[in-house]
Amino acid sequence: MNGLFNRVLLALAVGLLASSAAPSFPSTPVDYAVYPHLDHTEFLDGRSNAVAAYSLWGRDFFAVANENTSLHLFEVVADEVIPRGIGHTTGVDKDVAILDWHAFVVTGSGLAAVNIAVPDSPFQEGFVNLPGELLQIAVSATHAFVACERGGLVVVDITDPSNMAVAGGYAGDYVTSVCYDDGRLGIINDKSFELLDVAEPTSPALLGAFYLGYYNNHCVIQGDLAYVSNYSQTHQLDIADPASIGILQTLAIGSSQIGHSIGIAGSELIYTGANGLYFVNFATGTVTRSSRQVGNVRAAAAIGGKIMAVGDNRVEFFDDGIHENPSAPEVGNGEQLDQRGIILGDYLYGLSVADAKTLVATEVDVGAYLWWNLDLNPGGAPIRDMAHRDSTIVAISTSGTLSVATVTRYTAALQGRLDLSDGFYTPFEPDRTLAFLDDLTVVVLDQNYGAGRGSYGNVRVVDISDPAHPVQIGKFSLTLLYPEQIMVVGDLVLVSMYGGYEIFDAQDRFALQSKGVHPGGATGNGSSRFYTGGSHLYILLNLPVSDFGDIHPERLDTWDLSDPVTPVLVDQMNLASSGKLVFAGNWGYQGETGLVIDISDPAHPVAAANFSPTIDSAFPRVEVQAGPEYLVAEYRPYNNGPGGYTVFLPAQGAGGSVSAVGEDLLRAGPGLTLEAVPNPFNPRVTFRFELVVGSVARLQVFDLRGRMVADLGEEAREAGPHSVAWDGVDRQGRNLPSGVYLARISTPAGVASRKIVLAR
């Protein structure tokens, strides 16, 4: 399959099971692999800069340092995180460290000792003024070590928290981070990592240093390893011999986002950034799990099966997926897929890399061979965009040729073409160039740059009731400059433009009527994307960046279009990124962040869950395609070169409603189930299933890492009950080890799965 598809996006996605829904979202599709899942969000007044996890009196807690409202305590109780007391401090809280029943809080002007022995009533017990700009803190059993930027490293005696005193220090040019481990201290001093001996805490002594060449914002040490992070990368350092500290590896997790902090949770490193958090095996540097969630993450901590991530004005709680059963089956794998690929039933369609206009079909869960290919624009320009309705695919080329094709499982046919090139120019963005108005009509966005840059564009209406002879039946001028995307909401046609959108009443497809131009897009140096659902319009805003290292939350605005003359803004939702959203049914998926949005209430979207694409520095761009039975994550490099994709199973019902492809793809029926008898088994198991209608059926077995270990065949079967036996061997006939596996029966339009246990 190499070389058969055009530029694409980064691959990874997620198996989702309906039965694995998070407690607070009972109908939400949840990634059931070893990844954190968003539980809920609480908003605080002001920026939360740091969080520490600790145990006290046999109970688990989080302590959050907030600039405006001081120190917040939260307790983990079973599956809930419950707010406790607030300890008010002198100054602006920047960082926090816990020792016994005291929280030591770095504020804008000094160090506060907050008594947390009674979680509902914490109080400031002591305070000491310190020089410089206080940033971070680490504590030993008797002393606090505070990074004070130009004030160097300051050592504070905390044996009596009510009467703390400066006890020593270490001169530094620009000390921004500090970490402690068993008599040693790591600091970031200017552009270097320095390892200090603090056996005598008041007089730290330099053991060794490593020049990094750039400013860094966090460091941690444990045993013979240290990690140092800046805004773009994280280094793992070997500190076994302080005289020759060196880089062991550079982690890819920092290359695609602005990083904020790193911390330690047991044997893992927690990395937080502008749009996500990662857990990394401390010894190997490999990512064990990750999550992309709403908002800008500044710090995170984990305890008691919960993760707390803090950001600009909120705290987010996650169920730590490491405690769940890792059973996400990867059901297919592909090399290259065009970013304009679409899913119809069990089939994936993309454009050939050779000419970007040949439509290629492959089975979603196989991805290794092609059914057919079809030139959508013979002798013409590449395809700019595609849209589909059931088995009809409509494509528009860069020069304005509209093509209509019909597809089935085994064949495809080009029905007709229409030349729209009279002054036609499609938008640069290929996502929203055309849309189906109804089964017989499509609308096409014409930017009209052919008449000169800055010209007003048009909406063209094309009748495809006779696919062999498509006909333009209308051409309607737009009011604003620079049209970007076109969408259909019921009987309305919407066209987004820079800074707003125009609505047309399309009840009469021969005579669209403008209902006016409305604000809603980004202004200044921001931008926006527009999406539709039900009678609502969703505008994804990419807001301008203010100052270096500080990112505004992106935002999803929801507009009610019940009255197209007067749209009403009904909801605003902060997001971590303005990356492309894909809506399918009641769910929205964002490839860049792994965010799953629930729009079952169209007026009030909510962050419902997360899937966690693993970002590879070579393929940092991620988008998803969603169907009723598959979630396809596509990847590509920044230079738009070849990428790939991976296919996973979403939750039952999570992908929305997409029609099957062609008349020969008959539904297997909603009652398709797969039974395994006996279960557990040793070594033979019999799979039983029943087909409502005759169709091709394929039975496969996957391990918990998503690899197919057994393929029990694909064949045409009659309607009725069937059974297939398996002896617990892999595709090479070797006995598989004991463990949990996933059996899967797939028909052209229906899928069922069953967990099975091999107990030798």
N, C-alpha and C positions, 0 to 999 in steps of 0.2 A: 504494500500500500504506500511505500515511500514514494514521494514525488508526485502524488496524485491530488493533493489538495493545496489550496493557496494559504497565505499568511494567517497565522492563528495564535490563539491566546493560550494561557497557561492552564495545565490540566491537573485538576484534582477536584474531587467533589466528594459527596458524602452519601453514605447509605443512611436512610432515615426509616425508622419503624414507627407506625402509628401507635403501637402498644408501648413505646418507650417515651411517651410524652412527658415533659417536665411537669411537676406537681401543680405549678401555678398556671400552666397553659395546657389543660387536659386534651385539647384537640390540636395541639401544635406538632408539626413534624420536628423531631429532634434527632440530631446526629447521634447515633448510638455507638460510635467508635470512642476511643479514649480521648475525648476532647471536652473542655469546659462548656457548659450550657448556661446561657443567660437565665437567671432566676427572676430578679426584679431590680429596679432602679429606684433610689431615693435621692431627692434633690436637696442640696445644702446651699446656704447663702454664702457664696464666695468660693474661691479656688481651694480645692483639697490637694495638698502637695505631697503627703506621705502617709503610709499606713504601716502599722506593725501588728503582727499576730503574736499572741501569747496565751499561756494557760495560767489560771489563778484559782485556787480553791477547787481544783479538779474540773474546772469549766474553761471553755475556749472563748477567746475574745479577739476583737480587732480594735485598735486605737487609731483614729484618723486625725492628722494635723491639718486644720483648716485656717486659712488666712483671716477670715472674718469672724468665725464663731468658735475659735479655739479647738480644744481636744474633745472629739466625740468618741464614746465607747459603744461598741456593739457586741452582743453575746450570741454565740452560735448555740442554738437549742434544737436538737434533732435536725429537721430539714429547714429550719427557719433561722434567720438572723434578726435579732430583736434589738432595737435601739435602747441604750441604757442612759447614763448621765453625760453631762457636758462639763468639762473642767476648764474654766476660764483662766487664761494666762495673760501675763504682761507682754504685749507686743503681738507680732504677726507670726503665726506658727509655720515653720519651714520644714522641720524634720522631727522624728520621734524615735526613741529607743526605750525598751522596757527592761527593768531590773527589779526582780522581786515584786513588791507591790507599789512601785513608783514608775511613772512615765517621765522620762527626761526629754523636754521639748525645747528645741532650738527655735527661738523667736527672732524678730528683727533686731533686738538689742541685747539679748542675753540668753541665759539658760534657766528654764523653769523646771522645778521638780513638782510633779502633780501626784498626789496621793490617790491611788486607784483601788485601795483595799476594799472600799464599798463601791461597787461599779455604778450604782445609781446616784452616788453623790461624790464624785471626784472633786478635789480642791487643790489649788496651788499651795504647796507647803513651803517652798523656798524659791529664791531667785537670786541670780548673780549676773551683773553686767559684764559683757565681754566686748573686746575691740573688733573692728572690722565688720564685714558683711557676712553674717553667720549663715551657713548653708546646710551642713550635714553633721551628724553625730554618730559616734560609736561608743559603747560602754564596756568596761571590764567590771570586775566585782567591786572595785573601789574607786575607779576614776572614769570620767567622761572625757572623750577626745573630740574636739569641735573644730571643723574646718571653717576658718574665718576669712577665707579669700586672702586679701592683702594683709590681714592681721596674722597670717600664718596658721599654725596648729596650736590651739590652746588646750591645756590639760587642767581639768577641774576635779578637785577632791569632792566626791559625792558620798562619802561614808556617813555623813550626817546631812540628809537631803534638806533639812530646814536651815542649815547653815553652811552652804556650799562656798568654796573659795578656790580661786585660781591657784594652782600648785606648780605650774611649769608650762613648758611649751617647746615648740620647734620652729625655728625661723624658716619661712618659705616665701617665695615671690608671689605665688598665686595659688593657694591651697583651696581646691574646690570640692574634694571628696575625701572621705575617710572610712576605713573598715578595720575590724579587729578580729583576730583569731589566735587564741592561746599564746599570749605574750608577744605577739607581733602585730604591727600596725601597717596597713597599706594606705598610702595617700596619693592623691593627684596633685602634684606641685608644678604649676605652670604647664609645660607640655610633657612632663615625665611622670612615670609611676615610680614611687619610692617605697622601699620596704624598710620599716623601722623596728628596732628592738625596744620594747617597752617593759622589759623585766624590771627596770627602775622607771615607773610610769612618769615621774616628774621630769625625767631627762631622756627623752627618746634619742636613740642612736641610729645612724644610718647604716643599714646592712648592705644595701645594693640599690641600683636604680636602672631604669630602662627608658631611654628617650623615645617618645612616640611621634613627635613632630607636629602635633596638633593638640588643641585643647580638648579635654575630656570632662565628662560630667558625673561619672560614677565608677566605682571600683568595689570588688569584693574579693576576699581571700579565704581559702579553706585548705589546710594541708599544704601540699606542694604546688597548688594551682591558684592563679589569680585571674580575674576577668576585669577588663577595662573597656568602658563603653563611651562613645561620643555620639554625635547626632547622626552618624551614618554607618558606623560599623562597631563590632565588638571583637576584641582580641582575647584569646586564651593564652595566658603566660605561664611558663615554667619557672617557678621561684624556688625549686629545690636547692639550687646553689645561688644564693643572693648575689654572688660576685659575677654571675653570668646569666642574668635573667634574659629570656628570649621568648619570641612568639611561637607557640605551638601551632595555632591555626587562627584564622579569621572567620568568624561566623557570618553566614549569609543573611541572618535575620535582620541585621541592621542596614542592609543595602537598599531596601525598598521603602523605608519610612523613616521619619524623624524619631530617634530613640530618646527616651526620657530617663529611665532608671533601670538598675539591675539589683536584685536582692537574692537571698538564699532561703530556700524552704526545704529543710532536710538535705537530701542528696541532689537537689535540683536548683538550678539557677532560674529566677523569674526575670524575664526581660519585658519591659513595657515600652510602648511607642505611641506614635501619633494616631494609630488606628488599630491597635491590637496588643495582645500579650502572648508571650511564648514561655513554655517550660522546657528547660534544656538539662539533659543529664550532665551534672557538674563534671564528672570524670572524663566523658567522651566528647562533650560539646555538641551532641546530636539533639535535635528537637524531639521531645517526647509527646507533646501535645500543644495545641495553640488555639486561640480564639480571636475572631475579629468582631468587635462589638460596637455599639453606639458610643460615639464620643471620643475625646482625646484622653488617652490613659497616661497618667503621670507616675503612678506607682501601684504596686499590687503586693498582696500577701496571701498565704493559704494556711488554713487550719481546720480541723474537724470536718473535712469533706467539703468545705466551702472556700471560695476564692473571693476576695474583695479587691476591686479595681477602683481607683479614685481618679477623678478628673477635675475639669474646670469648675463645675458647680454641682457635682453629684457624686454618688458612690454607686457602684454596680456590684451585684452579688451573683456568683456563678456556682452551679453544682459542679464539683470537680470530677470530670469524666473518668479519672484514673480509677475510681471506685466502681465503674460500670463494666459490663461485659463487652469487650471489644469485638464486635461482630459485623463490621461494615463490609459488605461484599463488593469488591470491585468486579463488575461483570463484563467489562470490555475495555479495550485499550486501543488507541489509534495513534498514528504518527502525525498527520497533519490534517487540519480541518479549517476551511475558510471561516472568517469571523461572521459571515452572513449565513452560516449554516442554520438549518432549521430541523426540528424533529417532527415527524408525522408518524403516529403510531410507534412501531418498533424500528423505524428507519430514519437514518440521518442523511441529510442532503447538504453538500457543499460544492464549491467551485474548484475546478481543476487548476493546479498551480501553473500549468502550461500556458493557459490563455485567460484565466479568470472569467470564463464565460461558459464553460462546459459543466453542466450539472452532473454530479456523481452521487450515486446512492450506495449506501452500505448498511448492513444490519447494525443497529446500535450496540447490541451486546456481543458482537463478534469483532467488528472493526478490522478484520484481516483480509477481506476480499470484497469485490464489487459486484453488484447485481447488474448494473448497466451504466452508461454515461450518455449525455445528451447535450449537444451544442445548442444553447439557448439563443444565440445570435449569429448564425452562420455568416461568415465574411464580414462581420461587424465588430463594434467596439466591445470592451469588457463590460460585465454586468456590475451595476452600482448597488442594486438592492433587490431583494426578493420578498414576496409575501405569499401566503397560501390560504386557501379555504377548502377544506376537505382534500380531495385529490387534485385540485387545480392549483398550479403554481404560476404566479405572474412575476415577471422580472423586468427591470428597466435598466438600460445600458447607460454608459456615461455620455453617449451622444444623443440619447432620447428615443431609442427604439424600445417599444414595449413588446414583450413576448409572452404568449400564453401557452402553457404546457400542461398535460395531464400525465399522472404517474400511477402505476400500480406496482405491486411487488416485483414483477419480473420484467416490466416494460415501461417505457416512457415515450411520449410523442409530442413533438412541437406542433401545436395546432395552428397558430397564426401569429403574425407580427403587425405592428402599427408604427409608422414613422411619425414621431412627434418632434422632429428636430428643428422646426421653424422657430428659431430663437430660443430653443430649449437648453436649459443647463441644470443638471441635478445638484442638490446641495452637497457639500463636501462630506458631511456625516452620512453614512449609508444606512443608519438605523431606521429612519422614518421618512423615506422618500416616497413610498406609496402605501396604500392601505385599501382593504376591501370595504366598500360602503354597504354592499349587500352581496348575495350570492352571484348577482349578474353584473355588478358595477364595481370599478375600482377608481380611486382618486389618486392623482399623481401630483407631486409638488414640483413646480418649475421655478427655479431661482431666477431665470431669465437674465443671466449674466451675458448671454449672447448679445443683448441690446446695450451692453456697457455696464461696468461694475457700478453698483449702487442703484440699479434699476429695480423697480417693483416686480415681484414675481407673480405667478398665476397658480390657480388650482385647476387642473384639467380633469374632466370626468370622462371615463372610458367605459363603454358598454361592451361586456364580453359574453353576452347571452349566446352569441354564436362564436365559440372560441376560435374558429378558423378565420373569422373576419371581425376582429375588434374594431370599434368605431368610437372616435372622439365625439361626444355629444354636448360638450360644454367647456368653456374656458373662461375663468373668472379671476379678475385682477385682485391683488392683495393691496392692503392699505399701507403697511409698514415696509421698510427696507429689510433686506437680509433675512428672508424666510429660511427656516432651518429644518423643521420637522412637521410631519402631517399625521393626524390621528383621527379616528372616528369614535364618537361616543353616541351610541344610539342613532338618532337622526341628525346628529351634529357633526360637522367637520371642523377640526381645530388645526390651525397652523401657528406654530411658535415662531417668533421672531426675536431679535435681540432686544430684550427688555420687556417683552409682552407677548400676547397671542391674540389672534382674531378668530371669531366663531362664526360659522356659516350654518344656517338652517338648510338641511339637505332633504327635506321631505319630498320636494320635487327635484329629482336628480338632474333634470334638464335646466333648472333655474335656481342655483344656489343663492340664498339671501344672506347677506352679511348682517350679523347681530351686534357688530361693534368690535372695537379693539380694547383689550383689557390689560392692565399692568400685571406683573407677577413674576417676570423673569429677573435675572440678576442685572445689576447696573455696575458702573465703574469698570474695574478689570476682572469682574467675576463672569460666570457663565451659568447656563442652566440646561437641564434636560427635562422633557415633558413626557408624562405617561398618563394613561387613562384606565379607569376601572369603574364599571357601573355608570352612574351619572356624575362621577367625580373626575377631576383632573388633579394629577400629582406633579408638582414641579420640584425637581431636584436641583437645588442651588449649590453652585460652587463659589463660595464667597471669597473675597480677596484676602490675602495674607497680610497681617498688620506688621508685626515686628519679627525679626529673625528668631527662629526657634519657637515661635508661639503661633499656633494655628487656630483660626476660628473654627468652631464646629460647623460642618456643612448642615444643610437643612432641607427637609422634605415638607413642602407646603401642600395642603389639601384644599381644593376649591370645589364647592358644590355648584354644579351647573344646571340644577333643576330649572332655574330661570336663566336662560343663556344671555339675556340682556343685562342682568345684574348678577354675575357670579359672586359667591360669598366665600371668604376665607374661613374655614371651619377648624383647621388644625395645623400646628407646626411641630415638627419632630426633628431634633438634632441628630445628625449622623456623623460618623467618623470620616466619611469620604463621599465624594460626588461621583464615584464610579458607577458604571452602567447598571441599571436595574432591569430585571426580567420578571414580568408578572405572568403567572399561570394560575388560573382559578383564583382562589383566595390567598395566594401566597406570592410574595415578591422575593427574589433572590439577588444578592449583590456579590459578584465574583471577587471584587477587590478586597472586601472585608469579611465575606462569609456570613453576612447578616441575612436572616430570614425574617421578613415582615409579614404580619398577619393583617389582611385587609377584609376579613369577614364582616367587619363593620367598616364600610368604605369611607365613612366620614372621619374615622379615627384609627389610622394605622398604628400598630404597636410592634415593637421589637419582640419577636416571639421566640427566637432560637438562633443558634449559630451553627454553621458548618465551618470547617477549618482547613482551607486550602494551604498546602505547604508551599511556600514561596521559594522558588529556585532563582538565584541571582541571574542565571542565564536566561530565564524566561519569566520576567517579573510581571507581565501583563496578563490579567485573568478576567475572563468573562464566562458566563454560564448560559446554556440553553436548557429550558425546562419543558418537559412533557409530562403526561399523566403517569408514566411508569419509569421515567429516567431523568436524571440530572446529569448533564454533560458539562464538565468544566474544560474550557479550552485555554491554551496558553500560547504565547509567542514572545519573542524578544522585542525590545524597544525599536529595533530597526525594521520591524515588520517582516522579518525573515521567517523561515519555516518554524513551526512550533508543533504542538500536538494536542491530544485531549485524552481524558480518562472518563469512563462512564460508571456511575454508581446508581443504586436503586434508591429513589426517594421514598418517603412514607406513602402508604396507601392513601390515595385521595389528595396528596399534597401538591401534585403538579397541575391540577386544573383539568380542563376538558379539551382534548385535541382529537379530532376525528381520525379514524384509521385511514390508511392509504389504499384506495382502489377497492373495487367491489370484491376482489378475491380475498381480502383480509377480513374475514368474518370474525365477529366478536366471539370469544370463547365463553362469554357469559359472566355475570357477576358472581356466580357460584363456584368458580374455579378454585379448588383447594388441593393441597398436597398432604397426604398422610404418610407416615413412616412407621412400620411395624416389624419387629419390636423396636422400641426406643426408650432406653439405650439398647445397643445391639452388639453382638460379638460372634462372628465377624460379618454376618449377613443381615441385610435389612431389605424389606420390600416396600417400594414406593407405590402408592395408589392414588390415582386421580381420575376424574371423569370429565369428558368434554361434552358440552352442550351441543356443539356442532362439530362436524368433521373438520380437521385442520392439521397443519404441521405442528408437532410438539417436540420440544427439546428439553432433555433432563440433564442437569449438571450439578456438581458438588464443589463447593468452595471451602477453603480454610478460613480461619478468622483474620488473616491478613488480606483477604480478598482475592487470593490466587485460586484459579480453577484447578482442582486436583483430579477430578474425574469428569469425563464427558460420556454420558450414557447413550448418546445418539440423538439424532434428529430425524424424524420420519413422519409421513402423512398417516394420520390415524382417524378411524371412523368415530362418529359420535358414540358416547357410552363410556363405561368404566374400563380402565387399563391398569396394569401393574408391571413394574420393572424391578428386578432384583439387583442388588449390588453387594459385592463381597468385601468392601472396605479396602480396595486396592486403588492405586493411582493409575495414571494413563500409561505408565510403563509396566504395570502389573505388580508393583511392589506394595507390600502391606503398609498401610498408613498407620501412624502412631495413634494411641488413645487421645481423645480430645473432642472438642465441640466443632461441628462442621455445619454448613448451611447447604441444604438441598434446594434446588430451584427448578420449577417447571415453567417453561415459557412457550406460549403460542403466539401467532402473529399479532394478537391484540390483547393478550391477557397473561398475567404472571402471578405465580404463587410460590411461597417459600416456606421452609420448615427447618428449624434447628434440629440436628440429630447429634447423638452422643455415641461415639465409638469407645467401648470399654473393654480393652483386651485383658 
